[in-house]
């Protein structure tokens, strides 16, 4: 009881009281070190040599305490004392020994043997250091004395990040680090501050020793993280991770800001660095427009285009909240010499688009505005056709009239052998862009037309990932249309970056056509480029749902685990939904200068045949004639048939 009272009183000391306590302790240690230096050197506590050196006792006080005070020995926070403090103590004590020796020599006082001075320095440094490190550990143990059981953790990664994390957790007093795991055999069976390091294979037999596993490898690649998490999930261990290197170095997060692993960090492939020569050409110092600037892809295109220093960035968006949000975000990132122009309106409004292109002097347009949610477009086919098809026609027509240099259409893998209105509408948009490209070529127009086709992007509105996340948060069930459904996934930043590089490849095609021979001439004769993005490995959506449940620290409820937390329910394929998506219709892809971007040629419709059908489609939309509009759509895209859409546009399920 007296010890507890004493330690509690120590915690209540003011900073001034703690400094006075340290000064008092040093005042005791200084003469003790002097006496012990004689004793250890002469093998006797009291000798004539010691009596002759008694002048060192008051001298140590008179010189040592002021030296300690004015050199900052009492300014540091004792609870955070580290190795640097020990080095400073060694320097101060070395200086003190030199001053004592100089004082004795100048005043012709009896000097102890030379080896005693070395012993004095070692004793002073050892005593003063031991006191401070002892007080540090005592204060930390009292300050962090847990009021509840500590969370026992294992740290995966025994490198610098793992050591820093263990130190931070020790200071926080909330976790107890039981062991380190590392893949390097050189570290196995060793320890860090008494905590053993084991191979990951030890998990099975040490599972009961901890409650959480913390991954402390900030630079971990996506594939390696996926492998580690897959291996750990069989043990049912909650897994957290430290922030990325970028977050730590930029100051946005501390090493101990632990967070769950999101499913986005496991899907897709490792990041492929962009080709520097493909980022910037055609955009730097140009006037660039992005339609659908507030959407998932459009907003990310704006962020990345802004980094390439265009002279002006024009944002066309029909949703006021979305336009406001992206304009505010980009304004905070705006570089000198770059002008930001928000335009509230539809990309399908001919007068607005032509006026915008002409007044702003637009040179390059990325057309990302589109309705993309399959069930909604299936239920509202006329609205989907008006936005996706007629909007693309408006953009291409205005680009030709205003003399733009390049038009890039953002397309989708759902345009390949479409089974729904949305996919068919995007396929018609591709045909339309190809038609304008052929017409521009015949008229000698310098405008280049290109299309970039890719699959699902992670985190976009309507993506299964945020939907599953909401369903898990609500306690389930997770609704899945089919247990065998497969999709490709790509992160939004990677997709936008590849779109910009594909645009540069399209811009450079004419200059390279002569050098590259007949294949390039054939493409130039067509006048447009269709680029496909390598989407990586396909993902089984049921496996994705199961992973998300486990990453949330929960278990899947099924026949083998009836007591699980979240059930996965299959509801059946929706109208127009496919089990798997593909990127090619009937063509073969060929490599480009970028390993993840391919070029393809596919069936096109001659402009003279295409324009009358588009006129008929526009008339049907204006007359709100769903049947006529779908008939034109079916004629333009024979592989699609309007079997699931009735005369009023209704569908069997939403």
C-alpha positions as CSV (number, residue, x, y, z in Angstrom):
1,X,0.0,0.0,0.0
2,X,2.7,2.6,0.8
3,X,4.3,1.9,-2.6
4,X,1.0,2.5,-4.4
5,X,0.5,5.7,-2.5
6,X,4.0,6.8,-3.4
7,X,3.6,6.1,-7.1
8,X,0.2,7.8,-7.3
9,X,1.8,10.8,-5.6
10,X,4.6,10.7,-8.2
11,X,2.0,10.9,-11.0
12,X,0.5,14.0,-9.4
13,X,3.8,15.9,-9.3
14,X,3.9,19.1,-11.3
15,X,6.6,19.5,-14.0
16,X,8.6,21.8,-11.6
17,X,8.3,19.2,-8.8
18,X,9.6,16.4,-11.1
19,X,12.6,18.5,-12.1
20,X,13.4,19.2,-8.5
21,X,13.2,15.5,-7.8
22,X,15.6,14.7,-10.6
23,X,18.0,17.4,-9.4
24,X,17.9,15.9,-5.9
25,X,18.5,12.5,-7.2
26,X,21.5,13.8,-9.3
27,X,22.8,15.6,-6.2
28,X,23.0,12.2,-4.5
29,X,24.4,10.3,-7.4
30,X,27.3,12.8,-8.1
31,X,29.2,12.1,-4.7
32,X,28.2,8.4,-4.9
33,X,29.9,8.1,-8.3
34,X,33.0,9.9,-7.1
35,X,33.3,7.7,-4.0
36,X,32.7,4.5,-6.0
37,X,35.3,5.5,-8.6
38,X,37.9,5.6,-5.9
39,X,36.7,2.4,-4.3
40,X,36.7,0.4,-7.6
41,X,40.1,1.7,-8.6
42,X,41.8,1.3,-5.2
43,X,39.9,-1.8,-4.0
44,X,39.1,-0.1,-0.7
45,X,36.3,2.3,0.3
46,X,38.5,4.7,2.3
47,X,42.2,5.3,1.5
48,X,44.5,8.2,1.8
49,X,44.1,8.9,-1.9
50,X,40.3,9.3,-1.3
51,X,40.9,11.7,1.6
52,X,43.2,13.7,-0.7
53,X,40.5,13.7,-3.4
54,X,37.7,14.9,-1.0
55,X,37.6,18.2,-2.9
56,X,35.9,16.3,-5.8
57,X,32.7,16.0,-3.7
58,X,31.8,19.7,-3.5
59,X,33.3,20.3,-6.9
60,X,31.0,17.7,-8.4
61,X,28.0,19.6,-6.9
62,X,29.2,23.0,-7.8
63,X,30.1,22.2,-11.4
64,X,27.8,19.2,-12.2
65,X,24.4,20.5,-11.2
66,X,24.7,23.9,-13.0
67,X,26.1,22.0,-16.0
68,X,23.2,19.6,-16.1
69,X,20.7,22.5,-15.6
70,X,22.0,24.8,-18.3
71,X,22.7,22.0,-20.8
72,X,19.0,21.0,-20.8
73,X,19.2,17.8,-18.8
74,X,16.0,18.6,-16.9
75,X,13.9,19.9,-19.9
76,X,13.2,16.5,-21.4
77,X,10.0,14.6,-20.7
78,X,11.0,11.6,-18.6
79,X,8.3,9.3,-19.8
80,X,9.6,9.6,-23.4
81,X,13.3,9.2,-22.7
82,X,15.1,7.3,-25.5
83,X,18.6,6.4,-26.7
84,X,19.3,10.0,-27.7
85,X,18.9,11.1,-24.1
86,X,21.5,8.5,-23.1
87,X,23.9,9.8,-25.6
88,X,23.4,13.4,-24.3
89,X,24.0,12.2,-20.8
90,X,27.2,10.5,-21.8
91,X,28.4,13.8,-23.4
92,X,27.4,15.9,-20.4
93,X,29.1,13.6,-18.0
94,X,32.2,13.5,-20.2
95,X,32.3,17.3,-20.1
96,X,31.8,17.3,-16.4
97,X,34.8,14.9,-15.9
98,X,37.0,17.1,-18.1
99,X,35.9,20.2,-16.2
100,X,36.7,18.5,-12.8
101,X,40.1,17.5,-14.1
102,X,40.8,21.0,-15.4
103,X,39.8,22.5,-12.1
104,X,42.1,20.2,-10.1
105,X,45.0,20.8,-12.5
106,X,44.6,24.6,-12.5
107,X,44.3,24.8,-8.7
108,X,47.1,22.2,-8.2
109,X,44.8,20.0,-6.2
110,X,45.6,16.3,-5.6
111,X,44.3,14.3,-8.6
112,X,43.1,10.7,-8.5
113,X,44.7,8.0,-10.8
114,X,43.8,8.5,-14.5
115,X,41.8,5.3,-14.6
116,X,39.5,6.8,-11.8
117,X,38.4,9.5,-14.2
118,X,37.2,6.9,-16.7
119,X,35.4,5.0,-14.0
120,X,33.8,8.3,-12.8
121,X,32.5,9.0,-16.3
122,X,31.1,5.4,-16.7
123,X,29.5,5.5,-13.2
124,X,27.9,8.9,-13.7
125,X,26.5,7.9,-17.1
126,X,25.3,4.6,-15.8
127,X,23.6,6.0,-12.7
128,X,21.9,9.0,-14.3
129,X,20.8,6.9,-17.2
130,X,19.5,4.1,-15.1
131,X,17.5,6.5,-13.0
132,X,15.8,8.2,-16.0
133,X,15.0,5.0,-17.8
134,X,13.7,3.4,-14.6
135,X,11.5,6.5,-14.0
136,X,10.3,6.4,-17.6
137,X,9.2,2.7,-17.4
138,X,7.6,3.4,-14.0
139,X,5.6,6.4,-15.3
140,X,4.5,4.6,-18.4
141,X,3.4,1.5,-16.5
142,X,1.4,3.7,-14.1
143,X,0.0,6.0,-16.8
144,X,-1.1,3.1,-19.0
145,X,-2.3,0.8,-16.3
146,X,-5.2,-0.8,-18.0
147,X,-8.7,-0.6,-16.5
148,X,-9.7,-3.5,-18.8
149,X,-8.0,-6.4,-20.4
150,X,-5.5,-5.6,-23.0
151,X,-6.1,-6.6,-26.6
152,X,-3.5,-9.3,-27.4
153,X,-2.1,-8.9,-30.9
154,X,0.4,-10.5,-33.3
155,X,2.2,-8.2,-35.7
156,X,2.9,-9.4,-39.2
157,X,6.1,-7.8,-40.3
158,X,9.2,-7.5,-38.1
159,X,10.7,-4.6,-40.0
160,X,10.9,-1.0,-39.1
161,X,7.2,-0.4,-39.4
162,X,6.5,-3.4,-37.1
163,X,9.0,-2.2,-34.5
164,X,7.5,1.4,-34.6
165,X,3.9,-0.1,-34.3
166,X,4.9,-2.2,-31.3
167,X,6.5,0.9,-29.6
168,X,3.4,3.0,-30.3
169,X,1.1,0.3,-28.9
170,X,3.2,0.1,-25.8
171,X,3.0,3.8,-25.3
172,X,-0.8,3.8,-25.8
173,X,-1.2,1.0,-23.3
174,X,-4.2,-0.6,-25.1
175,X,-2.5,-3.6,-26.7
176,X,-0.2,-6.4,-25.7
177,X,2.1,-7.5,-28.4
178,X,2.5,-11.3,-28.0
179,X,4.6,-12.2,-31.1
180,X,5.9,-11.0,-34.4
181,X,5.4,-12.9,-37.7
182,X,7.8,-12.5,-40.6
183,X,8.6,-14.4,-43.9
184,X,12.3,-14.0,-43.5
185,X,14.0,-17.1,-42.1
186,X,16.9,-14.9,-40.9
187,X,14.6,-13.4,-38.3
188,X,12.9,-16.5,-37.0
189,X,13.6,-17.5,-33.3
190,X,15.0,-14.0,-32.6
191,X,13.2,-11.3,-30.7
192,X,12.4,-7.6,-30.6
193,X,12.5,-6.2,-27.1
194,X,11.7,-9.6,-25.7
195,X,8.9,-10.4,-28.2
196,X,9.7,-13.5,-30.2
197,X,9.6,-13.6,-34.0
198,X,8.1,-16.7,-35.7
199,X,7.3,-17.8,-39.2
200,X,3.6,-17.3,-40.3
201,X,3.1,-21.1,-40.3
202,X,3.1,-21.0,-36.5
203,X,-0.3,-19.4,-36.5
204,X,-2.2,-22.6,-36.3
205,X,-0.6,-23.7,-33.0
206,X,-0.4,-20.1,-31.5
207,X,-3.9,-19.1,-32.5
208,X,-5.1,-18.9,-28.9
209,X,-2.3,-16.5,-27.9
210,X,-3.8,-13.4,-29.5
211,X,-7.1,-11.7,-30.5
212,X,-6.1,-9.6,-33.5
213,X,-3.4,-9.7,-36.2
214,X,-1.9,-6.4,-37.4
215,X,-0.2,-6.2,-40.8
216,X,2.7,-3.8,-40.4
217,X,4.1,-3.7,-44.0
218,X,3.1,-0.3,-45.4
219,X,4.6,-1.0,-48.9
220,X,2.8,-4.3,-49.3
221,X,1.8,-5.1,-52.8
222,X,-1.8,-5.9,-53.6
223,X,-1.1,-9.5,-54.6
224,X,1.0,-10.1,-51.5
225,X,-1.7,-8.6,-49.3
226,X,-4.3,-10.8,-50.9
227,X,-2.2,-13.9,-50.3
228,X,-1.6,-13.0,-46.7
229,X,-5.3,-12.3,-46.0
230,X,-6.4,-15.5,-47.8
231,X,-4.1,-17.5,-45.6
232,X,-5.3,-15.8,-42.4
233,X,-9.0,-16.0,-43.1
234,X,-9.1,-19.7,-42.5
235,X,-8.2,-19.1,-38.9
236,X,-11.0,-16.6,-38.4
237,X,-8.6,-13.9,-37.1
238,X,-9.6,-10.2,-37.3
239,X,-7.0,-8.5,-39.4
240,X,-6.0,-4.8,-39.3
241,X,-3.3,-3.0,-41.1
242,X,-1.1,0.1,-40.7
243,X,-1.6,3.0,-43.2
244,X,0.3,3.1,-46.5
245,X,3.7,4.6,-46.9
246,X,2.2,7.6,-48.7
247,X,-0.3,8.3,-45.8
248,X,2.5,8.0,-43.2
249,X,5.1,10.1,-45.0
250,X,2.6,12.8,-45.9
251,X,1.5,13.1,-42.3
252,X,-2.1,12.1,-43.0
253,X,-1.9,9.1,-40.7
254,X,0.2,7.8,-37.8
255,X,1.8,4.4,-37.8
256,X,-0.6,3.2,-35.1
257,X,-3.7,4.5,-37.0
258,X,-4.9,0.9,-37.6
259,X,-7.7,0.2,-40.0
260,X,-9.5,-2.8,-41.4
261,X,-8.4,-4.1,-44.8
262,X,-11.0,-3.0,-47.4
263,X,-12.0,-5.3,-50.2
264,X,-10.8,-2.7,-52.7
265,X,-7.2,-3.4,-51.5
266,X,-7.5,-7.1,-52.3
267,X,-9.2,-6.9,-55.7
268,X,-7.4,-6.1,-58.9
269,X,-3.7,-6.3,-59.6
270,X,-0.6,-4.6,-58.4
271,X,-0.3,-1.0,-59.6
272,X,1.5,-0.7,-63.0
273,X,3.4,2.6,-63.2
274,X,2.1,4.9,-66.0
275,X,4.3,5.5,-69.1
276,X,5.5,9.1,-68.5
277,X,5.5,9.7,-72.3
278,X,1.8,8.9,-72.5
279,X,0.7,11.3,-69.7
280,X,0.5,14.9,-70.8
281,X,0.6,15.0,-74.6
282,X,-2.6,16.6,-75.9
283,X,-3.6,17.8,-72.4
284,X,-0.8,19.9,-71.1
285,X,-1.6,23.6,-71.8
286,X,-4.8,22.6,-73.7
287,X,-8.4,23.3,-73.0
288,X,-10.0,20.0,-71.8
289,X,-13.6,19.3,-71.2
290,X,-15.0,16.3,-69.2
291,X,-18.7,15.5,-69.5
292,X,-20.3,13.7,-66.5
293,X,-17.6,15.4,-64.4
294,X,-19.4,14.6,-61.2
295,X,-19.6,10.9,-61.8
296,X,-17.3,8.2,-60.6
297,X,-15.1,8.1,-63.7
298,X,-15.6,11.7,-64.7
299,X,-14.5,13.1,-61.4
300,X,-11.4,11.0,-61.3
301,X,-10.5,12.0,-64.9
302,X,-10.8,15.6,-63.7
303,X,-8.4,15.0,-60.8
304,X,-5.8,13.4,-63.0
305,X,-6.2,15.9,-65.8
306,X,-5.7,18.7,-63.4
307,X,-2.3,17.3,-62.4
308,X,-1.2,17.4,-66.1
309,X,-1.6,21.2,-66.1
310,X,-4.2,22.0,-68.8
311,X,-4.8,25.7,-69.5
312,X,-8.5,25.3,-68.7
313,X,-10.6,22.4,-67.4
314,X,-14.3,22.6,-68.3
315,X,-16.7,20.5,-66.2
316,X,-20.1,19.6,-67.7
317,X,-22.5,18.0,-65.2
318,X,-26.3,17.9,-65.0
319,X,-26.4,17.2,-61.3
320,X,-26.0,20.4,-59.2
321,X,-24.8,18.6,-56.0
322,X,-22.3,16.5,-58.0
323,X,-21.0,19.5,-59.9
324,X,-20.7,21.6,-56.7
325,X,-18.8,18.8,-54.9
326,X,-16.2,18.2,-57.7
327,X,-15.8,21.9,-58.3
328,X,-15.1,22.6,-54.6
329,X,-12.6,19.6,-54.5
330,X,-10.7,20.7,-57.6
331,X,-10.6,24.3,-56.6
332,X,-8.6,23.3,-53.5
333,X,-6.2,21.5,-55.8
334,X,-6.0,24.1,-58.5
335,X,-2.5,24.8,-59.9
336,X,-1.3,28.3,-61.0
337,X,-2.3,29.0,-64.6
338,X,-5.1,26.5,-64.7
339,X,-8.7,27.8,-65.0
340,X,-11.7,25.8,-63.8
341,X,-15.0,26.3,-65.5
342,X,-18.1,24.5,-64.1
343,X,-21.0,24.1,-66.5
344,X,-24.4,23.0,-65.1
345,X,-26.4,21.2,-67.8
346,X,-26.8,18.1,-69.9
347,X,-24.3,16.8,-72.4
348,X,-27.3,16.0,-74.5
349,X,-28.3,19.7,-74.9
350,X,-27.0,20.7,-78.4
351,X,-27.2,24.4,-77.9
352,X,-25.4,24.3,-74.5
353,X,-22.6,22.0,-75.7
354,X,-21.9,24.0,-78.9
355,X,-21.9,27.3,-77.0
356,X,-19.6,25.8,-74.3
357,X,-17.2,24.3,-76.8
358,X,-17.0,27.6,-78.8
359,X,-16.8,30.1,-75.9
360,X,-14.3,28.0,-73.9
361,X,-12.2,27.0,-76.9
362,X,-12.3,23.3,-76.0
363,X,-9.7,21.2,-77.7
364,X,-10.1,17.8,-76.1
365,X,-13.3,16.3,-74.7
366,X,-13.6,13.1,-72.6
367,X,-17.3,12.0,-72.8
368,X,-18.0,10.1,-69.6
369,X,-21.6,11.3,-69.1
370,X,-23.9,8.2,-69.3
371,X,-26.6,6.3,-67.6
372,X,-25.0,3.0,-66.5
373,X,-27.3,1.2,-64.0
374,X,-28.6,-1.8,-65.9
375,X,-32.0,-2.2,-64.1
376,X,-32.8,1.5,-64.2
377,X,-32.1,1.9,-67.9
378,X,-34.0,-1.4,-68.5
379,X,-37.0,0.1,-66.8
380,X,-36.5,3.5,-68.5
381,X,-35.2,2.7,-72.0
382,X,-36.0,6.0,-73.6
383,X,-34.2,8.1,-71.0
384,X,-31.2,5.7,-71.3
385,X,-31.1,6.0,-75.1
386,X,-31.5,9.8,-75.1
387,X,-28.6,10.2,-72.7
388,X,-26.3,7.5,-73.9
389,X,-26.8,7.7,-77.7
390,X,-28.2,11.1,-78.5
391,X,-25.8,12.7,-75.9
392,X,-22.9,11.1,-77.7
393,X,-24.2,12.4,-81.0
394,X,-24.4,15.9,-79.6
395,X,-20.9,15.8,-78.3
396,X,-19.4,14.4,-81.6
397,X,-21.4,16.9,-83.8
398,X,-20.4,19.9,-81.6
399,X,-16.7,18.7,-81.7
400,X,-16.8,18.6,-85.5
401,X,-18.4,22.0,-85.8
402,X,-16.1,23.7,-83.3
403,X,-12.9,22.1,-84.6
404,X,-11.9,20.0,-81.6
405,X,-8.7,18.0,-81.8
406,X,-9.9,14.9,-80.0
407,X,-13.0,13.1,-78.7
408,X,-12.7,10.2,-76.3
409,X,-15.8,8.1,-75.5
410,X,-15.8,6.2,-72.2
411,X,-17.5,2.9,-73.0
412,X,-18.1,-0.4,-71.2
413,X,-17.7,-4.1,-71.5
414,X,-21.5,-4.3,-71.4
415,X,-21.5,-3.1,-75.0
416,X,-20.1,-6.4,-76.1
417,X,-22.9,-8.8,-77.1
418,X,-25.3,-6.8,-75.0
419,X,-28.2,-8.4,-73.2
420,X,-29.7,-5.2,-71.9
421,X,-30.7,-1.7,-73.1
422,X,-27.8,0.0,-71.3
423,X,-25.2,-2.2,-73.0
424,X,-26.9,-1.9,-76.4
425,X,-27.1,1.9,-76.1
426,X,-23.3,2.1,-75.4
427,X,-22.7,-0.1,-78.4
428,X,-24.7,2.3,-80.6
429,X,-22.6,5.2,-79.0
430,X,-19.5,3.3,-80.2
431,X,-20.9,2.9,-83.7
432,X,-21.8,6.6,-83.7
433,X,-18.2,7.6,-82.7
434,X,-16.8,5.4,-85.5
435,X,-19.2,7.0,-88.0
436,X,-18.1,10.5,-87.1
437,X,-14.5,9.3,-87.3
438,X,-15.0,8.1,-90.8
439,X,-16.8,11.2,-91.8
440,X,-14.0,13.4,-90.3
441,X,-11.4,11.4,-92.2
442,X,-13.3,11.9,-95.5
443,X,-13.6,15.6,-94.9
444,X,-9.9,16.0,-93.9
445,X,-10.8,17.0,-90.4
446,X,-7.9,16.8,-87.9
447,X,-10.2,15.7,-85.1
448,X,-9.4,12.2,-83.7
449,X,-12.1,10.0,-82.3
450,X,-11.3,7.2,-79.8
451,X,-13.2,4.9,-77.5
452,X,-12.0,3.2,-74.4
453,X,-13.8,0.1,-73.3
454,X,-13.4,-1.5,-69.8
455,X,-15.3,-3.3,-67.1
456,X,-16.5,-2.6,-63.5
457,X,-14.6,-0.1,-61.4
458,X,-14.4,-0.4,-57.6
459,X,-16.3,2.1,-55.5
460,X,-18.4,3.6,-58.3
461,X,-22.0,4.3,-57.7
462,X,-24.0,1.2,-58.1
463,X,-21.0,-1.1,-57.6
464,X,-21.6,-4.3,-55.7
465,X,-18.9,-3.4,-53.1
466,X,-20.8,-0.5,-51.4
467,X,-24.0,-2.4,-51.7
468,X,-22.6,-5.5,-50.0
469,X,-21.0,-3.2,-47.4
470,X,-24.3,-1.6,-46.5
471,X,-26.0,-5.1,-46.3
472,X,-23.3,-6.4,-44.0
473,X,-23.6,-3.3,-41.8
474,X,-27.4,-3.9,-41.6
475,X,-26.8,-7.5,-40.5
476,X,-27.5,-9.1,-43.8
477,X,-28.5,-10.9,-45.8
478,X,-26.3,-10.2,-48.8
479,X,-28.3,-10.5,-52.0
480,X,-26.5,-12.1,-54.9
481,X,-28.2,-12.7,-58.3
482,X,-26.3,-15.9,-59.1
483,X,-23.7,-18.0,-57.3
484,X,-21.5,-18.3,-60.5
485,X,-21.6,-14.7,-61.7
486,X,-18.2,-13.4,-62.6
487,X,-17.0,-9.8,-63.1
488,X,-13.7,-7.9,-63.7
489,X,-12.7,-5.1,-61.4
490,X,-10.4,-2.2,-61.7
491,X,-9.8,0.7,-59.3
492,X,-11.2,4.1,-60.4
493,X,-7.7,5.9,-60.4
494,X,-6.2,3.1,-62.5
495,X,-9.0,3.2,-65.0
496,X,-8.8,7.0,-65.4
497,X,-5.1,6.9,-65.7
498,X,-5.3,4.2,-68.5
499,X,-8.0,6.2,-70.3
500,X,-5.6,9.2,-70.4
501,X,-2.8,7.1,-71.7
502,X,-5.1,5.5,-74.3
503,X,-6.0,9.0,-75.5
504,X,-2.3,9.8,-75.9
505,X,-1.9,6.6,-78.0
506,X,-4.8,7.7,-80.2
507,X,-3.3,11.2,-80.7
508,X,0.0,9.7,-81.7
509,X,-1.4,7.2,-84.2
510,X,-1.3,9.4,-87.4
511,X,2.3,10.4,-86.8
512,X,3.3,6.8,-86.5
513,X,1.2,5.4,-89.3
514,X,3.9,5.7,-92.1
515,X,6.6,4.3,-89.9
516,X,4.5,1.3,-88.8
517,X,3.3,0.2,-92.2
518,X,0.1,-1.3,-93.4
519,X,-1.6,-2.1,-90.1
520,X,-1.4,1.5,-89.1
521,X,-2.6,2.6,-92.6
522,X,-5.6,0.3,-92.2
523,X,-6.5,1.9,-88.8
524,X,-6.0,5.4,-90.2
525,X,-8.4,4.5,-93.0
526,X,-11.0,3.7,-90.4
527,X,-10.3,7.0,-88.6
528,X,-11.0,5.9,-85.0
529,X,-9.5,3.8,-82.3
530,X,-11.1,1.3,-80.0
531,X,-9.0,0.7,-76.9
532,X,-9.5,-2.2,-74.5
533,X,-8.1,-2.1,-71.0
534,X,-6.6,-5.2,-69.4
535,X,-9.0,-5.8,-66.5
536,X,-6.8,-8.4,-64.8
537,X,-8.2,-11.6,-63.3
538,X,-12.0,-12.2,-63.1
539,X,-13.6,-12.2,-59.7
540,X,-16.4,-14.6,-58.6
541,X,-18.9,-12.3,-56.9
542,X,-19.9,-15.0,-54.3
543,X,-16.3,-15.3,-53.2
544,X,-16.1,-11.5,-53.1
545,X,-19.1,-11.4,-50.7
546,X,-17.6,-14.1,-48.5
547,X,-14.4,-12.2,-48.3
548,X,-16.1,-9.0,-47.3
549,X,-18.0,-10.7,-44.5
550,X,-14.8,-12.2,-43.1
551,X,-12.9,-8.9,-43.4
552,X,-15.7,-7.4,-41.3
553,X,-14.8,-9.8,-38.5
554,X,-18.0,-11.9,-39.1
555,X,-18.7,-15.3,-40.5
556,X,-20.9,-16.5,-43.4
557,X,-24.1,-18.3,-42.4
558,X,-24.6,-21.4,-44.6
559,X,-25.4,-25.1,-44.3
560,X,-22.0,-25.9,-42.9
561,X,-22.1,-23.0,-40.4
562,X,-25.8,-22.4,-39.4
563,X,-24.7,-20.2,-36.5
564,X,-22.9,-17.7,-38.7
565,X,-23.5,-14.0,-38.8
566,X,-24.4,-13.0,-42.4
567,X,-26.4,-15.1,-44.9
568,X,-25.8,-14.9,-48.7
569,X,-29.1,-15.2,-50.6
570,X,-29.2,-15.8,-54.4
571,X,-32.2,-14.0,-56.0
572,X,-31.7,-15.0,-59.7
573,X,-30.3,-13.0,-62.6
574,X,-32.0,-9.7,-63.3
575,X,-33.4,-8.9,-66.8
576,X,-30.5,-8.2,-69.1
577,X,-27.8,-9.4,-66.7
578,X,-25.0,-11.7,-67.9
579,X,-23.1,-14.3,-66.0
580,X,-19.8,-12.9,-67.3
581,X,-18.7,-9.9,-69.3
582,X,-16.2,-9.7,-72.2
583,X,-14.4,-6.9,-74.0
584,X,-14.3,-8.1,-77.6
585,X,-17.2,-8.8,-80.0
586,X,-15.7,-10.4,-83.1
587,X,-12.2,-8.8,-83.4
588,X,-8.8,-9.6,-82.2
589,X,-6.9,-7.3,-80.0
590,X,-3.4,-6.2,-80.7
591,X,-0.7,-4.7,-78.3
592,X,0.1,-1.1,-78.0
593,X,3.0,0.8,-76.4
594,X,1.3,0.2,-73.0
595,X,1.2,-3.4,-71.6
596,X,-2.4,-2.9,-70.3
597,X,-3.9,-1.2,-73.3
598,X,-4.9,-3.1,-76.4
599,X,-6.3,-1.8,-79.7
600,X,-9.2,-3.6,-81.6
601,X,-11.1,-3.2,-84.8
602,X,-14.7,-4.3,-84.8
603,X,-17.8,-4.1,-87.1
604,X,-18.9,-0.6,-88.0
605,X,-21.8,0.9,-89.9
606,X,-21.2,3.4,-92.7
607,X,-22.3,6.9,-91.9
608,X,-24.8,7.0,-94.8
609,X,-26.5,4.0,-93.3
610,X,-26.1,5.0,-89.7
611,X,-27.4,8.6,-89.7
612,X,-31.0,7.8,-91.0
613,X,-31.4,5.1,-88.3
614,X,-30.2,7.6,-85.6
615,X,-32.7,10.1,-87.0
616,X,-35.4,7.5,-86.6
617,X,-34.3,6.7,-83.1
618,X,-34.3,10.4,-82.2
619,X,-37.8,10.8,-83.6
620,X,-39.0,7.7,-81.6
621,X,-37.6,9.1,-78.4
622,X,-39.2,12.5,-79.0
623,X,-42.5,10.8,-79.6
624,X,-42.0,8.6,-76.5
625,X,-42.5,5.6,-78.7
626,X,-40.7,2.8,-76.8
627,X,-41.5,0.1,-79.3
628,X,-40.2,2.1,-82.3
629,X,-37.0,3.1,-80.4
630,X,-36.3,-0.5,-79.4
631,X,-36.9,-1.7,-82.9
632,X,-34.2,0.8,-84.2
633,X,-31.9,-0.3,-81.4
634,X,-32.3,-3.9,-82.4
635,X,-31.6,-3.1,-86.0
636,X,-28.4,-1.3,-85.0
637,X,-27.3,-4.0,-82.6
638,X,-28.5,-7.3,-84.0
639,X,-27.0,-9.3,-81.1
640,X,-29.4,-7.6,-78.7
641,X,-33.1,-8.5,-78.7
642,X,-35.8,-6.6,-76.7
643,X,-37.2,-9.7,-75.2
644,X,-37.3,-8.5,-71.5
645,X,-38.7,-5.0,-72.2
646,X,-42.3,-4.5,-72.7
647,X,-44.1,-1.8,-74.6
648,X,-44.2,0.5,-71.6
649,X,-40.6,-0.1,-70.7
650,X,-41.3,-2.2,-67.6
651,X,-39.1,-5.0,-66.5
652,X,-39.7,-8.2,-64.5
653,X,-37.4,-7.1,-61.6
654,X,-35.6,-4.0,-60.6
